[in-house]
């Protein structure tokens, strides 16, 4: 038994939760172009920044033009492809009316209080690296913002090696390909070395003009002796395989690797504890598990669980220990 992914493509809804935030939703990741053309204002293609969710079946259009934000009612022509009863895609055009009206404060005192609060507000920066944390070198650092950025002052962001007080150069912030509110960076943090991340006020400026306050985070490079390593050997594999490192009860995926042509995969810097391994035959090599198609008699991609040994597949990962397991797809 399995729950199929949606097969029919259709437009399922829209909203304008904020003045600068327009949302569109589809029943599945749209095939073909989705075009949102303004009808009651003129702007070039830079009038918005596009954000998509993980499944890419929903989109957010962050408005970059303050003159457009001021318009209470925005009219658009939406062009996309829609499935008919035979699952053929045909061009479709809808007219959308997106309305946002500010609620008036009942009392002048309340309005003045809100304006005073707004002047004091600053841009929130969520960092995946927190103060006093041991940071693993195999995991990207991540900054997440509540709204896309308009500007980054790179000179206001400093990574420093506190052992010799040297500034680390060459760390680049890379915008996520589908979510413009997320930026990632990578560095090979050395074991037991103390580092600092300093962000001066105004290092980040959001679309709404908010800037961050001063941020200072001290952290340390993780020592590999405090973590375990797991090597997974695959035999008689004929497709790509998604190898998932899960918790003991298989309710959470901790990490994953993709094996091509039966190559061995390695998980490093594993926190000591008990884990399990799940394997997925990725026949179409798209990196995710695909459901079946009942009407066409297509089965979902096969899922296997490592159950060898006295512990029936439960792996006890210990610090400073390297583990090897083998899974044979022919058995």
C-alpha positions in Angstrom: 0.0 0.0 0.0 1.2 3.5 -0.8 -0.1 7.0 -1.2 0.5 8.3 -4.7 1.9 11.7 -5.5 -0.6 14.0 -7.2 -0.8 13.3 -11.0 -3.2 16.0 -12.1 -1.7 19.5 -12.4 -4.0 22.4 -11.4 -3.9 25.8 -9.7 -5.2 25.4 -6.1 -5.1 28.9 -4.6 -3.5 32.2 -3.9 -3.2 34.7 -1.0 -1.6 38.0 0.0 -0.7 37.6 3.7 1.5 40.7 3.7 1.7 43.8 1.5 5.0 42.5 0.0 4.2 38.8 0.0 2.1 37.0 -2.7 1.6 33.2 -2.6 0.5 30.8 -5.3 -0.2 27.1 -4.8 -0.5 24.1 -7.2 -1.5 20.5 -6.7 2.0 19.4 -7.7 5.3 20.9 -8.9 4.2 22.7 -12.1 5.4 21.4 -15.4 6.0 24.1 -18.0 6.1 27.9 -17.4 4.2 29.7 -14.7 3.9 33.4 -15.6 2.4 36.1 -13.3 1.8 39.2 -15.3 0.8 42.5 -13.6 -2.4 44.2 -15.0 -2.7 47.4 -12.9 0.9 48.4 -12.5 4.0 48.5 -14.7 7.3 46.9 -13.7 10.2 45.0 -15.2 11.0 41.4 -14.3 12.8 42.6 -11.1 9.6 43.6 -9.3 9.7 40.4 -7.3 12.0 37.8 -5.8 10.7 34.2 -6.2 10.8 31.7 -3.3 9.6 28.0 -3.6 8.9 25.4 -1.0 10.8 22.1 -0.7 8.2 20.3 -2.9 8.2 23.2 -5.3 4.4 23.1 -5.6 4.0 26.5 -3.9 5.6 29.8 -4.7 6.0 33.1 -2.9 6.5 36.4 -4.8 8.3 38.9 -2.6 7.6 42.4 -3.9 10.8 44.5 -4.2 9.1 47.7 -5.4 7.7 49.9 -2.5 5.4 51.7 -4.9 3.8 48.3 -5.8 3.5 47.5 -2.1 1.4 50.6 -1.5 -1.3 49.4 -3.9 -4.1 47.8 -1.8 -5.5 45.8 -4.8 -3.1 44.1 -7.2 -4.4 42.5 -10.4 -2.6 39.8 -12.2 -2.9 37.4 -15.2 -1.7 34.0 -14.3 -0.7 31.7 -17.2 0.1 28.0 -16.6 -0.6 24.5 -17.8 -3.5 22.5 -16.4 -4.3 18.8 -16.7 -7.5 17.6 -18.3 -9.3 14.4 -17.5 -6.9 12.5 -19.8 -3.9 14.0 -17.9 -2.9 16.1 -20.9 -1.5 19.5 -20.1 -3.3 22.5 -21.7 -2.7 26.3 -21.5 -4.8 28.0 -18.9 -5.1 31.7 -17.9 -6.7 33.1 -14.7 -7.2 36.6 -13.5 -6.2 37.1 -9.8 -7.2 39.9 -7.5 -4.9 40.2 -4.5 -6.0 42.6 -1.8 -4.3 43.8 1.4 -5.7 46.6 3.6 -3.9 47.8 6.7 -6.0 47.6 9.8 -6.4 51.1 11.4 -5.4 51.4 15.1 -8.4 52.3 17.2 -6.5 54.8 19.2 -3.7 57.3 18.4 -1.8 56.1 21.4 -1.7 52.5 20.0 -0.5 53.8 16.6 2.3 55.8 18.2 3.3 52.8 20.2 3.5 50.6 17.1 5.5 53.3 15.2 7.9 53.5 18.1 8.3 49.7 18.2 8.8 49.6 14.5 11.7 52.1 14.7 13.4 49.9 17.3 12.9 46.6 15.4 15.8 45.0 13.7 16.3 42.2 11.2 16.3 38.7 12.8 19.2 36.5 11.7 18.9 32.8 12.5 22.3 31.1 12.5 22.7 27.3 12.5 26.0 27.8 14.4 25.2 28.9 18.0 27.4 30.1 20.8 29.7 27.6 22.5 28.8 24.9 19.9 31.2 22.2 18.6 30.9 22.6 14.8 31.4 19.6 12.5 33.4 20.3 9.3 31.1 18.2 7.1 28.0 20.3 7.7 27.3 23.7 6.0 26.7 26.8 8.1 23.3 28.4 7.4 21.8 31.8 7.8 18.0 32.1 7.6 16.1 35.4 7.3 12.3 36.1 7.7 12.4 38.1 4.4 14.7 38.1 1.4 17.7 40.4 1.5 18.3 43.6 -0.5 22.0 44.0 0.4 24.9 42.2 2.1 28.0 44.1 3.4 30.6 41.3 3.1 33.2 43.4 4.9 30.9 43.5 8.0 31.0 39.7 8.4 34.2 38.3 9.9 35.2 34.7 10.7 38.3 34.6 13.0 40.6 31.9 14.3 41.0 32.8 17.9 44.1 30.7 18.4 46.2 33.0 16.4 43.7 35.9 16.0 43.8 35.5 12.2 40.9 36.5 10.0 39.7 33.6 7.8 39.3 34.6 4.2 37.5 32.9 1.3 34.2 31.9 3.0 31.4 32.8 0.6 27.7 33.1 1.4 25.8 31.2 -1.3 22.0 31.9 -1.7 19.8 28.7 -1.8 18.6 27.9 -5.2 14.9 27.7 -4.3 14.7 29.7 -1.1 16.2 33.2 -1.3 15.9 33.7 2.5 18.6 31.0 3.1 22.3 31.4 2.7 24.9 28.7 3.2 28.7 28.7 3.7 31.3 26.0 4.3 34.7 25.8 5.9 36.9 23.0 7.2 36.9 23.9 10.9 39.9 22.4 12.6 39.5 20.2 15.7 39.5 21.9 19.1 40.3 25.3 17.5 38.2 28.2 18.9 36.6 30.5 16.3 34.4 33.5 16.3 31.7 34.8 13.9 31.2 38.6 14.1 28.5 40.5 12.2 28.4 44.3 12.5 25.2 46.2 12.5 23.9 46.6 9.0 25.7 43.6 7.6 22.4 42.4 6.2 19.6 44.7 4.9 16.2 43.2 4.1 13.7 44.2 1.4 11.8 46.2 4.0 14.8 48.1 5.0 15.4 46.4 8.4 19.1 45.8 9.3 20.6 43.3 11.8 22.0 44.3 15.2 25.6 43.3 16.2 26.0 39.6 16.4 29.0 37.7 18.0 29.2 33.9 18.1 32.1 31.9 19.6 32.4 28.2 18.7 34.9 25.4 18.4 35.8 22.9 15.7 34.6 19.4 16.5 37.2 16.8 17.4 36.6 13.6 15.3 37.7 11.5 18.2 34.4 12.3 19.9 32.4 10.9 17.0 32.0 7.6 15.1 32.3 6.6 11.5 30.1 4.2 9.5 31.0 2.6 6.2 28.2 1.0 4.2 29.3 -1.5 1.5 26.8 -2.3 -1.2 26.8 -5.6 -3.2 24.9 -6.4 -6.4 23.4 -3.0 -6.8 22.1 -2.2 -10.3 20.7 1.3 -9.7 21.5 4.4 -7.7 20.8 3.8 -4.0 19.8 6.3 -1.4 21.4 5.2 1.9 19.7 6.8 4.9 21.2 6.9 8.4 18.1 6.9 10.7 17.5 6.9 14.4 17.0 3.5 16.1 13.2 3.5 15.6 13.5 4.6 11.9 11.3 7.6 12.6 13.9 10.2 11.7 16.5 10.5 8.9 19.7 11.8 10.5 21.7 12.0 7.2 21.9 10.3 3.8 24.2 9.5 1.0 23.7 8.5 -2.6 25.6 5.5 -4.0 26.3 5.3 -7.7 27.3 2.1 -9.4 27.4 0.3 -6.0 30.1 2.5 -4.5 30.7 2.5 -0.8 29.2 5.4 1.2 30.7 6.8 4.5 29.0 8.7 7.3 31.4 10.6 9.5 31.1 12.7 12.6 28.2 10.6 13.9 27.1 11.4 17.5 27.5 8.3 19.7 24.3 6.4 20.0 22.1 3.8 18.3 21.1 4.0 14.6 19.5 2.1 11.8 20.1 2.0 8.0 17.4 2.3 5.3 18.2 1.9 1.6 16.1 3.0 -1.4 16.6 1.8 -5.0 16.5 5.1 -6.8 15.7 3.8 -10.3 15.2 7.2 -11.9 18.2 8.8 -10.1 16.2 11.8 -8.9 17.5 11.5 -5.3 14.0 10.9 -3.7 11.7 7.9 -3.1 9.0 7.8 -5.7 5.5 6.3 -5.1 3.9 3.9 -7.5 1.2 4.6 -10.1 -1.8 2.4 -9.4 -3.7 2.8 -12.7 -0.6 1.9 -14.7 0.5 -0.9 -12.4 3.8 0.7 -11.5 5.2 -0.2 -8.1 6.9 2.3 -5.8 10.7 2.2 -5.6 11.8 -0.6 -3.4 12.8 0.2 0.2 15.1 -2.1 2.2 16.2 -2.1 5.9 19.5 -3.4 7.2 18.6 -6.1 9.7 21.8 -8.2 10.0 23.5 -9.3 13.3 22.4 -10.1 16.8 20.9 -6.6 17.2 18.8 -7.1 14.0 20.3 -4.1 12.3 20.5 -1.7 15.3 23.9 -0.1 15.0 25.7 1.1 18.2 28.0 3.9 17.1 30.7 4.7 19.6 33.1 7.6 19.8 36.5 7.2 18.0 35.3 4.0 16.4 34.9 3.0 12.7 32.1 0.6 11.8 31.7 -1.4 8.5 28.5 -3.1 7.4 27.6 -4.8 4.1 24.2 -5.0 2.4 23.7 -7.5 -0.5 20.7 -6.7 -2.8 20.7 -10.2 -4.2 19.6 -11.8 -0.9 
